Amino acid sequence: MVLTSEKSFGQSHLSIETINAFSLNNNKLSVDTLQNIAVYLPPNYASSNKSYPVVYYLPGFTSPINEFLFGEYSGFELQKAVDSLIERQLINEMIIVLVDDNTFLGGSFYVNSSINGNWEDYIAYDIVQYIDKKYKTNPSPNSRAIAGNSMGGFGALHIAMKHPDIFGMVYSLSPGLFDVNGILNSRFLTSYQNLSEMQQAINKYFNEPELNEIERYKYLTANLRYGPYEGYLKGFLLAYGSAFCPDSELETPPFFNLPDTSVTETNIDDKQFKCWINGFGGWEEKIKEHHSNLKKINIILDCGLNDGWITDGTKYVSNLLEKNQIKVKTLWFDGGHTDKLHIRMKEHMLPSISKYFETQTSN
């Protein structure tokens, strides 16, 4: 079933469509298997017989696709921005698909999880097959790029390196990447006060008899994510654990085990923390495992110089890729995590992807 709402400027076309997310079936959190995507069609799409390249974009944690469509984020409106770039001949015409990462936890990190559902498969298979079937696309990895920011920047790199037969290029903006000390520097994972308070909050909300377990969990996470910043960090911890440390054998939420708060930052239990470290980290092993895949894709990392552990992680992963003879282009800008996002998308991401598509077509 497809539900479409339309908003048009000039000859281009923007639709929000609800599609079946088959890969999310049987998830433990009752995440909806009807998911929204936004589809931008360029000005000459309706009158042309050509096949178009496609960009798939993954937003960051707690960012719905509406933020990129109707000016909610720094005035950025996808359709107007892309129309302008095409009109000024700064990019060629392309189809753009935005993925709505709709879970009550605020994000899936775009990985397969027995708790959240298989979001990697949903993007690589369900959405791509839907778009290729419905629209005039060039169904080749040379005509598909995947991009994203923050959590989505991580997700884009994660999916591209596992599916070079589907995506030929990845553009990761301010990606969630750990260096070897990343888990220590990102305090939402190693603030032991946060972990202790998190367990207390879980115990409290799961003693409300009038709500079932999932409703109680939704209530808990909503109160965390939209409260003070410390609450946001705890909400991020729950989403991260659900993505990277799921235990489907557990019978009650959050369906994963929080790290032992008796472990200290100077005495980390590597076994206990391995899934937490290897979510955004573990890049030496990941690059070794997916080395041949990574050599097949065009990789661009784009990060601010003032983005804390994300800056450190991006430098680390970029250097690791180069050390392993994997070609990567790393772009740096004077800024933080989100202050230049709309500018980087318009002035760097879309032109770089367009140039890649053009290069592939001319070969």
N, C-alpha and C positions, 0 to 999 in steps of 0.2 A: 504494500500500500504506500502510495506517495502523496503527501500533502504539500502543496506548494503555495507560498506567498510570494508575490512578485513586486519588485520596485525597480523602475527603469529610468535611466537618464540617457537621452540620445538613443543610439542604436544598441548599446550594450544592454546586458540583461543580468539581473541578480535574483536568484531564487533561494529560499530556505526550504529544504526538502527533508521529509522524515522517511528514513529507510530502515529496513530490517537489518539489525545487527546480529546475524546468525551466530557469530563467534562468541557472543556474550551470553549465549544460552547456558542455563544451569549454574550461574554464578551464585555465590552464597549470600551476597548482600542485596539480592533482589534488584540489581541495577537494571534499568529499563532496557529492553532489547529493541525498542524503537528509538532511534537516535537521529538528531538533526545534523545536517551538513548545509553549508552555504556554497552555492555554485555561481561563479561569475563567468559569463560568456562574453567574448569581445565583440566590438561593434559590427564586424562583418560576418559574424558567425552564421546568421540566418540566411544570408544571401550567397554564402560561399559553399563550394563543394569540397574544399580542402579538409584535411584532418589536422587537428590541433594538438600541440603538446599540452601537458597538464602539470600544474604545481599543486601539491598537497601541503597544506599549512596546519601545524599543530600548535595551538595556543598554550600559554603557561598555566600554572596552578591557579585554580579558582577563576580563570578567565573564560567566560562564555564567548561564543562567536560574535554575539551582538556588539561586543566592545570594539570589534574591528570593522563593523559594518555601518554603524550609524553615528559615529563621532563621539562615542562614550570614552574612547581612549585618546586623549590629546587632540581631539578633533579629527582623528583619522577616519576616513570613510573609504573602504576598499574600492567601491565602484568608481567614485570620483577620482581617487588617486591613480588607479590603473588606466582609466579613460584618458587622464591627462598625460600620463607617460606614453601611451600609445599615440595620442595626437601629436605630441612633440617628438615622436620617433625615437624615444629613448629606450623603448622595448618593442618587441614584436608582439603580435596578438597571441594570446594563450588563454587556456581555461584555468581558473583558479578554484580550488576546493578547500574550504575551511572545515575542520573537524571539531565538532562540539563534544568535548570530553565530559559528558554529563554523568557524574556520579555524585552522591551526596557527600562524599569525602572531599570533594574539591578537585580531584584529579586521579587518573589511573597510572600516570607516568608512561602510558602507551606501551605497556609490557603485558605479556600473558600472565595471568594470575588465577589460581583456583578460587580466590575470594572475589575479585572484581570482574572476572571474565577475561577472555583473551583479546585484549585491545590491540596488540600487535597484529594478530590475524585479522581482526575486524578492519584495520586500515589497509593492510597489504593485500587482502583478498576481497572482503565484502565490499568495501567502498570502491576499490579500483575496478572490480568487475562490474559493479553498478554503473560507474561513470563510463566505462568503455562500452557497455551495452546500450546506454541511453544516449550518449553524445558522440559527436564526430571526433574521435580521438585517434592519435597515432599510438597504437598499443605496443610500444617498444620502450625498454628502459632508457634509451637515448632521448626519448621524448617525455620522460617522467622525472620530476624532481620532487623531493620531499624536504620541507623546511619547518622551522618552528623556533619559538623563543623560550628560554628558561627551561621548565620541565619539558616543553615541546621541543626545545633545541636538543636536549638529551634524547627524547623519544625519536626525533628524526634521524639522529646518528645511529641509535640502536637499531632502528628498523632498516635503514639503508644498508648497514654492514651485514645484516642477516638476509637481505633480499636484493642483491645486486642484479638479479634477473628481472626485477620489477622496477627499481629506482636506480637511475644512472647517476644522479647527482644528489648531494645533500648540502643544505645551507643551514648551519646551526648558529642561531643568535643567542648570545649570553647563555650558553648551555649549562645545565646542571651537571658538572663534572668534578670529581674528586681527584686531587693528587694524593700522594701517600699519607698526608696528614689531614686530608679533607674531612674525615669523620670527626676529628678533634676540633677543627676550626669551625665546623657548622654546628652551632650550639644547640640546634633543635634536636640533634641526635645524641649529644653527649652531655647535655645539662641534666645531671642526675636529680636535681630538684624537680625539673620538668617531668622526668620519668616517674618519680614518686607521686607527684601530684596527679599525673595522668592515671596511674593505677587507682588512686583514691577516687578520682572522678568517675572512672568506669564502675567501681564498686558501688558508688552512690546511685548512679543513674540506673544500674541494673537491679536496684531494689525497689523500683517503681512498679507495682503489680498491675496497674491499669493499662500498661503498654506492653506490647510484645517485644521481643528482644531487638528486632531490627528497628522498630519505631523508637525504642529507647536509644539505640545507637545513633540514629538520625538526629534525635533531639540533642544528644550529647555533642555530636560534631558540629551541629549548627550553632550551638552556644559557644563553642570554642572558636570556630573560624571567624565569626563576625563580632568577636569581642576584642579585648586588648591584644597587643601584638604578641605577648607571651602565650595567649590562648591560640593565636594563629599558628605559632610554632608547634604547639601541641597537636593542633589539627593536622599540620603538615606531617608530623611524626606518625599519626594514625594512617594517613594516606600512604606514606612511604612504606610503612610496615606491611600494609595490605598488599602493596605491589610487589615488594621484594622478599618478604619473609612470611608468606602465607603458610598456614598449616591447616589443611582441609579436614584433618581428623579432629580438630577442636570443635566442640559443640556449641560454644557461645562466642559472641563478638568480644574482642575484635578479630578473632580467628587467627591470631598470631601471638607469640610470646614477647612481651616487652623485655628488654635487657635487664639483667639483675642489677639493681641500684647499689648493691654492695661492691660492685666492680668499680674501680677508680680509673681516672683518665691515664694514670701512669701504670696501671696494671690491667689492661684490657684483656678479656678472655677472647682470644682470636676466634675460637670455634663458635662461641655465642654471638660474636659480632660479625661473623663472616658475611652473612646475607645483608647486613646493614652497610658494611664496607663496600661490598660488590654491587650494590645498587647503582650508585653514581660513580663507584670506583672499580677497582680490580682491572685496570686497563691493560696491564702487562699480559694478563691471562686472556683477556678479551681480544686483544690485537693478535696474540699468538694463535688463538682458536680461529679467528676470522680473517687471517692475513690475506689469503687469496681473494676473498670477497672484497676487502678494503682496497686492494690494488685495482679493482675493476670500476670503482666509483670515483666521481669527481667530488672532492671534499673541500668545503669552505667553512672555517670557524670564524665567527665575528663577535668580538667581546670588548667590553669597556675596560679601561685600565684601572678603574676604581670600583671594582665589583667584588672585592674581598676574596673569599675562597673560590669563587667562580673564575676570577681572573687567574688565580694560581692553578686551578684545575685545567683551564683552557691551555695555559702555557705548557703544563705537564703533558697533556694528551697530545698537543701539537708536536712537542719535542719527541715523544715516544713514537708517533707515526713516522716522523722524518727519520728517526734512528732505525726504524724497521723498513726503510726504503719504500714508504707509502707516501705518495704525493698528497700534500695538503697545503692549502692557501689559508693563512691566518691573518685576519684583519683586526686592527686595534683602533679604538677611538677614545677620545677624552670624555669619559662619562661613566655612569654607574649601570645599574641593572635594567632600569626601564626608562630613564629620562630621554634617551635618544632612539627608542625602539621604532617609533613611527618614521623617523628620518632614515634610519638604517634600512627599513623595509622598502621605502620608496627610492632612495638614492643609491642603494648598494645591493640589497638582496634581489629585487626583481630585475634590475639591469644585468646582474651577474648571471642569473638563471636564464634570462633571455639570450645572453651571449653564448651560454653553453648550448642551448637548443639550436641556435644558429650555426654554431661550429659543428654540431653533430649532423645537421641537415646537409651542410656543404661537403662533408666527408664522403 
